[in-house]
Amino acid sequence: MDANDNVQYWIERHSNHHNKLVAVGDIRRTEQENLSLYWAKKRGAAAMLRSLGLLDLSGRTVLDAGCGIGLMSELFSALGAKVWGVDGSPVAIENARFRAPDGVFSTGSIVDFSLQQRFDLVYCADVLYHVVDDDNWRTAVMNLLGHVAPGGHLVIVEQLKATEERPGAHVRFRTRAMYEALHAERCGGQAALHFAPPLIRLTRPCP
């Protein structure tokens, strides 16, 4: 298993598109189109938080896993959260610190980062389908679950498919059942698991 799975791709992409939304958005779209997409993503995140009763994040801790340039970290911070972020690209982390200056950001792989603490909310948007190696993907999901505090939430924004798909060298889509199996294994079947397309909401009140 190589914990650097696809990390170099993102380091180079962020370096080549420094301070542009295409670094984290749809590389086929214009900057204006990506801006519209990210406004939609922020509205979706706010709706998700409202549904979980978490629109006011004052006093809560949030981990933005695969935070990119900090667009969602910025939202969580504005809603009152104490935000941590991790991403494989140093350039992305630099931008995230600018957008959420009160946050704590570090460089690391989604597969094996360890912050030695757990969070009320762990948010991972459009990241896991870029982890193409199955062993790395499994380890990454388990790692995220391990960073959720008892009674907390893991929210994964993912494009679920009926069957596994590999449409590109740096993309691998997986199924709902694959996520459910890992969640049940990590939480011993004790936690509630909710899906709200295009969001996967994993509610984990695990010990």
C-alpha positions as CSV (number, residue, x, y, z in Angstrom):
1,M,0.0,0.0,0.0
2,D,1.3,3.4,-1.0
3,A,-0.1,6.2,1.2
4,N,0.9,8.7,-1.5
5,D,-1.8,7.3,-3.8
6,N,-2.6,10.2,-6.2
7,V,-1.0,12.8,-3.8
8,Q,1.6,13.9,-6.4
9,Y,-1.1,14.5,-9.0
10,W,-2.8,17.0,-6.6
11,I,0.5,18.6,-5.6
12,E,1.2,19.3,-9.2
13,R,-2.3,20.4,-10.0
14,H,-2.4,22.9,-7.1
15,S,1.0,24.2,-8.2
16,N,-0.1,24.6,-11.8
17,H,-3.3,26.3,-10.9
18,H,-2.3,28.3,-7.8
19,N,-5.1,30.4,-6.3
20,K,-7.6,29.2,-8.9
21,L,-10.8,27.2,-8.3
22,V,-9.9,24.8,-11.1
23,A,-7.2,23.5,-8.7
24,V,-10.0,21.8,-6.7
25,G,-13.0,22.0,-9.0
26,D,-13.8,20.6,-12.4
27,I,-10.7,21.0,-14.5
28,R,-12.9,21.0,-17.7
29,R,-14.8,24.1,-16.6
30,T,-14.0,27.8,-16.5
31,E,-13.3,29.7,-13.3
32,Q,-16.7,31.3,-13.4
33,E,-18.4,27.9,-13.8
34,N,-16.4,26.5,-10.9
35,L,-17.4,29.5,-8.8
36,S,-21.0,28.6,-9.4
37,L,-20.4,25.0,-8.6
38,Y,-18.8,25.9,-5.3
39,W,-21.6,28.2,-4.3
40,A,-23.9,25.3,-4.9
41,K,-21.7,23.0,-2.8
42,K,-21.7,25.5,0.1
43,R,-25.5,25.7,-0.1
44,G,-25.6,21.9,0.0
45,A,-23.3,21.8,3.0
46,A,-25.4,24.3,4.8
47,A,-28.6,22.3,4.1
48,M,-26.9,19.2,5.3
49,L,-25.8,20.9,8.5
50,R,-29.3,22.2,9.1
51,S,-30.7,18.7,8.7
52,L,-28.3,17.4,11.4
53,G,-29.1,20.4,13.7
54,L,-25.6,21.7,13.3
55,L,-26.1,24.9,11.5
56,D,-24.8,26.7,14.6
57,L,-21.3,25.2,15.0
58,S,-20.3,27.4,18.0
59,G,-18.2,25.4,20.4
60,R,-17.9,22.4,18.0
61,T,-14.8,21.0,16.4
62,V,-14.7,20.3,12.6
63,L,-12.2,18.4,10.6
64,D,-12.2,19.3,6.9
65,A,-10.4,16.2,5.5
66,G,-9.0,16.9,2.0
67,C,-9.7,20.5,2.6
68,G,-8.1,21.8,-0.6
69,I,-7.9,25.5,-0.7
70,G,-10.3,25.9,2.3
71,L,-13.6,26.8,0.7
72,M,-15.6,24.6,3.1
73,S,-13.3,25.3,6.0
74,E,-14.2,29.0,5.5
75,L,-17.9,28.1,5.8
76,F,-17.5,26.0,8.9
77,S,-15.4,28.8,10.5
78,A,-18.0,31.4,9.7
79,L,-20.6,29.2,11.4
80,G,-18.6,29.3,14.6
81,A,-16.6,26.0,14.5
82,K,-13.0,25.5,15.5
83,V,-11.7,24.1,12.2
84,W,-8.9,21.7,11.5
85,G,-7.9,20.9,7.9
86,V,-5.6,18.4,6.2
87,D,-4.6,18.1,2.6
88,G,-1.8,16.5,0.6
89,S,-0.8,19.8,-1.2
90,P,1.3,22.4,0.6
91,V,0.0,25.0,-1.9
92,A,-3.6,24.1,-1.0
93,I,-2.9,24.4,2.7
94,E,-1.4,27.8,2.2
95,N,-4.7,29.0,0.6
96,A,-6.8,27.3,3.3
97,R,-4.9,29.2,6.0
98,F,-5.7,32.4,4.2
99,R,-9.5,31.6,3.9
100,A,-9.8,30.4,7.5
101,P,-7.1,32.1,9.5
102,D,-8.3,30.8,12.8
103,G,-8.1,27.2,11.6
104,V,-5.4,24.7,12.2
105,F,-4.1,23.2,8.9
106,S,-1.5,20.6,8.1
107,T,-0.2,18.7,5.1
108,G,-0.9,15.0,5.0
109,S,-2.3,12.1,3.1
110,I,-6.0,11.3,3.5
111,V,-4.9,7.7,3.9
112,D,-2.7,7.9,7.0
113,F,-2.8,11.4,8.6
114,S,-3.3,11.4,12.4
115,L,-4.3,14.4,14.4
116,Q,-4.4,12.5,17.7
117,Q,-7.9,13.8,18.5
118,R,-11.5,13.3,17.5
119,F,-14.0,15.8,16.1
120,D,-17.7,16.6,16.4
121,L,-17.9,16.7,12.6
122,V,-15.5,15.2,10.0
123,Y,-16.3,16.5,6.5
124,C,-14.7,14.9,3.4
125,A,-16.0,16.3,0.1
126,D,-15.1,15.0,-3.3
127,V,-11.9,13.3,-2.1
128,L,-12.3,9.5,-1.6
129,Y,-13.1,8.8,-5.3
130,H,-9.6,10.1,-6.0
131,V,-8.1,7.4,-3.8
132,V,-7.8,4.8,-6.6
133,D,-6.1,1.9,-4.7
134,D,-8.7,-0.2,-2.9
135,D,-6.5,-0.8,0.2
136,N,-5.7,2.9,0.5
137,W,-9.4,3.7,0.1
138,R,-10.4,1.3,2.9
139,T,-7.7,2.6,5.2
140,A,-8.7,6.2,4.4
141,V,-12.4,5.6,5.3
142,M,-11.4,3.8,8.5
143,N,-9.0,6.7,9.3
144,L,-11.8,9.2,8.9
145,L,-14.1,7.2,11.1
146,G,-11.4,7.0,13.7
147,H,-11.3,10.8,13.9
148,V,-15.0,11.1,14.8
149,A,-15.8,11.8,18.4
150,P,-18.5,9.7,20.1
151,G,-21.9,11.0,19.0
152,G,-20.3,12.9,16.2
153,H,-20.8,12.8,12.4
154,L,-18.8,11.8,9.4
155,V,-20.1,13.4,6.2
156,I,-18.7,12.1,2.9
157,V,-19.6,13.9,-0.3
158,E,-19.2,11.2,-2.9
159,Q,-20.5,10.1,-6.3
160,L,-22.0,6.7,-5.5
161,K,-22.4,4.3,-8.4
162,A,-24.3,1.0,-8.9
163,T,-21.1,-0.7,-9.6
164,E,-17.4,0.3,-9.3
165,E,-16.3,2.6,-12.1
166,R,-12.8,3.8,-13.2
167,P,-13.4,6.6,-15.7
168,G,-10.0,8.1,-15.4
169,A,-6.5,7.5,-14.1
170,H,-7.1,9.5,-10.9
171,V,-10.8,8.6,-10.3
172,R,-12.4,5.5,-9.0
173,F,-16.1,5.5,-8.0
174,R,-17.4,3.0,-5.5
175,T,-20.8,1.8,-4.3
176,R,-23.1,2.5,-1.4
177,A,-22.7,-1.1,-0.2
178,M,-18.9,-0.7,0.0
179,Y,-19.2,2.3,2.3
180,E,-21.9,0.6,4.4
181,A,-19.7,-2.4,4.9
182,L,-16.8,-0.4,6.2
183,H,-19.0,1.7,8.4
184,A,-20.6,-1.4,10.0
185,E,-17.2,-3.0,10.5
186,R,-15.7,0.1,12.1
187,C,-18.7,0.9,14.3
188,G,-19.8,-2.7,15.0
189,G,-23.3,-2.0,13.6
190,Q,-24.1,0.4,16.4
191,A,-24.3,3.6,14.4
192,A,-27.0,5.0,12.2
193,L,-26.1,5.4,8.5
194,H,-27.9,7.9,6.4
195,F,-27.7,8.7,2.7
196,A,-28.8,12.0,1.2
197,P,-27.6,12.2,-2.4
198,P,-25.2,13.5,-3.4
199,L,-24.1,13.5,0.3
200,I,-23.3,10.4,2.3
201,R,-24.0,11.2,5.9
202,L,-22.5,8.7,8.3
203,T,-23.7,9.4,11.8
204,R,-21.3,7.7,14.2
205,P,-22.1,7.6,17.9
206,C,-19.5,5.0,18.4
207,P,-17.3,4.6,21.5
